[in-house]
Structure formats: structure tokens, C-alpha cells
Amino acid sequence: MFTGKGAMFGLDARIALAIFGALSVISGAALYSAIQEAKVTQFIANTEELAKAYTQYTLDTGHDLLFISVPMGVVLKISELITSTEKGWKGPYVSRKLDSSNHRFEHYDGFGYYHIYKSKSDNLACESGVPCYIWIRIDQVPDAIAKTVDLEVDGTDDASAGKIVYQSRGDGSGQSILLYKAQPALTNSKPV
């Protein structure tokens, strides 16, 4: 004898499965968003920590870090943030490790190497009488993170202006090179 109860149970089960499926999609999207937000917060905190370390170094020693020439251009000698014989030095200012080249910090948060540059902007040399800045450069920032960091720090997504400047690596990796304007450069820095 057919009562139709089984057919009703099958419909109820399909509705319940559809509801659970929708909830899993919604919670998955919320989890992804929370992970992205945590990455942006971590990135900003790590970069600002390095900027503060640099500022403290300049306050203690009275000058910018020394600059050195490397195959990719001119960078600042960040090893001075870890150990130095400079007068007034009260570091170490950071607890990060340098990579084997000694001019950049190792990967430690998944965003690539951290370098410190002194320039007017991304690749422009400082000239006498032109305001110059200290920039923290991070090599492998996912494009979406770079855009979100720019929105968070500058309040607008303008990749070429503000405290955050970024540009796609152009290699199909979906990553950008991001520069964080740390502070104005001092005038009495010296070469190595």
C-alpha cells in the first residue's frame, strides 16, 4: 500500500540539503573574507612596525641608514637596524632575519622580501632641493591585498599616489610590488 509519506520525506530532505548547501556557501564566503581581512591587518602591522623601527633609528643616530648599491639599484643598509656601531644606536630595532644578500629581510609573512629605499617615488633618485622619502618595498603582494591595503591606509584606491603606491609585477603572477611611504628622508644621510 502506498501512503505518500516517503515522497514527502524525500522532498523535505532535498529542501534541508539545499538550505545546508546555501549556508555552507555563505559561511565559506564569510570565512574567506575574514582571512583576507586578517592578511591585510597583518600586512599593515608588519609594515608599520618596520617603519617605526626606521624612525627610531633616525631619532637615536640623527641620520638615515647608510645606502648601498646592489644589482637591483640602491637600497638602504637595513642590517644597521639589527646591529651597528653607530653613535647613539640603541637597537636592535627589529627582530627579523636578513636574507643572504644582507640588504632585505627574509620572507616572514608570505608577501615577499622587504627592502627600504630612499627616493622621491618608486624609482626616482633623490636630488638636491627635492623632497625625498623613505619607502618600504614589498615584492610579492597579491593584487587584491595591495588594493585593499591602499583603501585601508589611504582611504582610496589610487595605486600611484598617497602613502601606499603599488604596481602589478606584470609577470602573470597576480602580484604587485607595493611601496609604503615611511617618513621624509633626512638630509644628512651618507653612503657606505
BELFENZI-V766992 format. One record per backbone hydrogen bond with DSSP energy under -1.0 kcal/mol. CO is the residue of the C=O (numbers start at 1). NH is the residue of the N-H. If there is no record, write none. Layout:
<<CO;NH> <CO;NH>>
//
This chain:
<<4;8> <5;9> <6;10> <7;11> <8;12> <9;13> <10;14> <11;15> <12;16> <13;17> <14;18> <15;19> <16;20> <17;21> <18;22> <19;23> <20;24> <21;25> <22;26> <23;27> <24;28> <25;29> <26;30> <27;31> <28;32> <29;33> <30;34> <31;35> <32;36> <33;37> <34;38> <35;39> <36;40> <37;41> <38;42> <39;43> <40;44> <41;45> <42;46> <43;47> <44;48> <45;49> <46;50> <47;51> <48;52> <49;53> <50;54> <51;55> <52;56> <53;57> <54;58> <55;59> <56;60> <57;61> <58;62> <66;77> <67;192> <68;75> <70;73> <73;70> <75;68> <76;78> <77;80> <78;81> <79;82> <79;83> <81;93> <86;89> <97;106> <99;102> <104;99> <105;114> <111;140> <113;139> <114;105> <115;137> <116;76> <117;135> <119;133> <124;120> <127;130> <132;185> <133;119> <134;182> <134;183> <135;117> <136;180> <137;115> <138;178> <141;176> <142;146> <143;147> <144;148> <145;149> <146;150> <147;151> <148;152> <149;153> <150;154> <151;155> <156;158> <158;161> <159;166> <163;181> <165;179> <167;177> <174;143> <175;169> <176;141> <177;167> <178;138> <179;165> <180;136> <183;134>>
//
